[in-house]
Amino acid sequence: MGSAILLLSCPDRVGVVAEVATYIAGVGGNIAHAEQHLSDSDDRFFQRLEIDLEAVAGGLAGFASGFEEVARRLDAEWSLYRSTDRAGLGILVSRQAHCLYDILGRWRIGDLPGEVRVVLSNHPDHRDVARAFGVDFHHLPVTPDTKPQQETRMLEILAGCGVELVVLARYMQILTPTFVDAFPDRIINIHHSMLPAFKGGRPYHQAHERGVKVIGATAHYASADLDDGPIIHQDVTRVSHRDAVSDLVRRGRELENNVLAHAVRAHLEHRVVVTGRRTIVFG
């Protein structure tokens, strides 16, 4: 029956950890790994547990059925996942291909615990890239007039492929609230971390002109408000006057690749809990 991952959040009070652990022991489960966090700002408790289910009657379903009463007493929000499950991924990309190559490469070598099902793009440029990795590719050009119809078609394709997580690998279209609502906290976006200072299509040129000393990248869940969703991961690197624009672009791409992959992996490993406008990301 393997193992499961339990994510839980509830109002903090004395005995939460003991009550959860007592239930697990009582049904024959064994805690293999545990992490927890208490948020002082809202007095809320968060926990991630990896649980061995080998001796649990009824396995995952049996565990979940009995835990519902525990969660009710704790006034808890919770999710339970089988550790061996591999979520379906759909990648959205425009013309910049570095994040697409990186995600596909990491997936191919087994570095991401998911299954890339499809690549969608508003440009035809990367059809051969997707096919080289054995992944279906759909070109859906977007104009102001066709955007609603194309998003409807995108949602149909993603649903038909069993996609559970959408990865925006430098997809340069603003998603409508309807699309975002179809994947709540299941769309991960990546962009440079110089917003809102340097907006537009040439941020590294603007940064170079201003002589910035640090560049970075941010991965976050997409929301109806552009680039305003809960942040999952960020990273930065120092730069100097010696760096040309091409250096900033290259180093920025490296950051974007690594930050996006880190965020996608954290989501697939069920290490992320969204709370309001922020996240708790367990290590």
Stockholm file with secondary structure:
# STOCKHOLM 1.0

chainA/1-283         MGSAILLLSCPDRVGVVAEVATYIAGVGGNIAHAEQHLSDSDDRFFQRLEIDLEAVAGGLAGFASGFEEVARRLDAEWSLYRSTDRAGLGILVSRQAHCLYDILGRWRIGDLPGEVRVVLSNHPDHRDVARAFGVDFHHLPVTPDTKPQQETRMLEILAGCGVELVVLARYMQILTPTFVDAFPDRIINIHHSMLPAFKGGRPYHQAHERGVKVIGATAHYASADLDDGPIIHQDVTRVSHRDAVSDLVRRGRELENNVLAHAVRAHLEHRVVVTGRRTIVFG
#=GR chainA/1-283 SS CCEEEEEEEEECCTTHHHHHHHHHHHTTCEEEEEEEEEETTTTEEEEEEEEECTTCTTHHHHHHHHHHHHHHHHTCEEEEEETTCCEEEEEEECSCCHHHHHHHHHHHTTCSSEEEEEEEESSSTTHHHHHHTTCEEEECCCCTTTHHHHHHHHHHHHHHTTCCEEEESSCCSCCCHHHHHHSTTCEEEEEETTTTTSCSSCHHHHHHHHTCSEEEEEEEECCSSTTCSCEEEEEEEECCTTCCHHHHHHHHHHHHHHHHHHHHHHHHTTCEEEETTEEEECC
#=GC SS_cons         CCEEEEEEEEECCTTHHHHHHHHHHHTTCEEEEEEEEEETTTTEEEEEEEEECTTCTTHHHHHHHHHHHHHHHHTCEEEEEETTCCEEEEEEECSCCHHHHHHHHHHHTTCSSEEEEEEEESSSTTHHHHHHTTCEEEECCCCTTTHHHHHHHHHHHHHHTTCCEEEESSCCSCCCHHHHHHSTTCEEEEEETTTTTSCSSCHHHHHHHHTCSEEEEEEEECCSSTTCSCEEEEEEEECCTTCCHHHHHHHHHHHHHHHHHHHHHHHHTTCEEEETTEEEECC
//
